[in-house]
Amino acid sequence: MFVQEEKIFAGKVLKIHICTMDGTEWLEEVTEDTTVEKLKEKCLKHYVHGSLEDPKTLTHHKLIHAATERVLTDTKTVADENLKDKEVLLLIKKRPPPTPPKMADVSSDEKKKQDNKAPDKDAILKATGNLSTRHTDRTVTQHNIRDFQTELRKILVSLIEVAQKLLALNPDAVELFKKANAMLDEDEEDRVDETALQQLTEMGFPESRAIKALRLNHMSVTQAMEWLIEHIDDPTVDAPIPGQDSSGAAGATAAATPGPSAPASGPNLLRSLSSQSSTEESIRQDELTEIFKRIRRKREFRPDSRAVIALMEMGFDEKEVVDALRVNNNQQDAACEWLLGDRKPSPEDLDKGIDTNSPLFQAILENPVVQLGLTNPKTLLAFEDMLENPLNSTQWMNDPETGPVMLQISRIFQTLNRT
């Protein structure tokens, strides 16, 4: 019996299950040494029922292993692809490559881009060349968009000076100053967030240390806890905050001076204040100014300790870091920009008041609510506190004594700012 040579040396015969996208299925017999390209050619001949007229048909199709979803390589054999008997292959036509755009389409797209392109400076000048010129007063425009928080500090500086003079003109000035100092001490003792204090004491910190830490860190539990941990071995950790016991001498100094007549009010308020020319009154003013400086020391600016450390790690000196935080209300990012920029405004600019002849300041002084509030020591303390710690403004806005004064100042500012 005659046996073909290729049958003698042929490998193991496998029956492969072939499927197409339109649902046609059949079994294709191949040996293990058959290439994937040869298998694909047999599948296509079976699928199109005859010979392949277009040789590109072979390259436009691919075989995919259904179980693993991998595309079979044409140059590898069935054995190389590790195909087993009765496994399923998918015969799929390859996705045609995208047709390149025509030159007309490219030109159309470029034209659209040119049409949508923003005009340059020359095009704007050419288009607006025939328009009439309008001279806008940029100074007035800038004045009208002033920010209240920016101007508030200047207003407070000037109002503090007025309040000091008004309180000095009061016959009961000595008692008022004693009351102011007592109010300040009482305020320092009472202004502790009970919830924050409870959190720290529950962690095991002594109450006195927790209170001190909260005051030094603006009632922030996180920062207070870090301060307590950093100063756990500090021998001065239980020492009182500097400046809390410096008010006694101030009251004694003020007690030696009698009080002058009551202050004027209304539109002539500034003229009444400027009429103090006697030597005795000048000495009195110097003494009272010194007292208020001592009061201000109790309200001195306390920089955020974490922000100080972070900015000093960038290489900045401690003094300039404190200045930056003071200018930028303890905001670390703003302070960093200030240090890297032109450093405007400077710390010295913070102590400059508003122009006392400006319509804004005149309108504030002529307001009856403001006039009455300026004779209250608590109003002066509120101004001093907001000057050094702007974050405390909300507290004073909600206070029944100082809130109406702040509300009137804000309303007057907004009214004049709109006009």
Secondary structure, 3 states (H helix, E strand, C coil): CCCCHHHHCCCCEEEEEEEECCCCEEEEEEECCCEHHHHHHHHHHHHHCCCCCCCHHHHCEEEEECCCCEECCCCCECCCCCCCCCCEEEEEECCCCCCCCCHHHHHHHHHHHHHHCCCCHHHHHHHCCCCCCCCCCHHHHHHHCCCHHHHHHHHHHHHHHHHHHHHHHCCCHHHHHHHHHHHHHHHHHHCCCHHHHHHHHHCCCCHHHHHHHHHHCCCCHHHHHHHHHHCCCCCCCCCCCCCCCCCHHHHHHHHCCCCCCCCCCHHHHHHHHHCCCCHHHHHHHHHHHHHHHHHHHHCCCCCCHHHHHHHHCCCCCHHHHHHHHHHCCCCHHHHHHHHHCCCCCCHHHHHCCCCCCCHHHHHHHCCHHHHHHHCCHHHHHHHHHHHHCHHHHHHHHCCCCCHHHHHHHHHHHHHHHHC
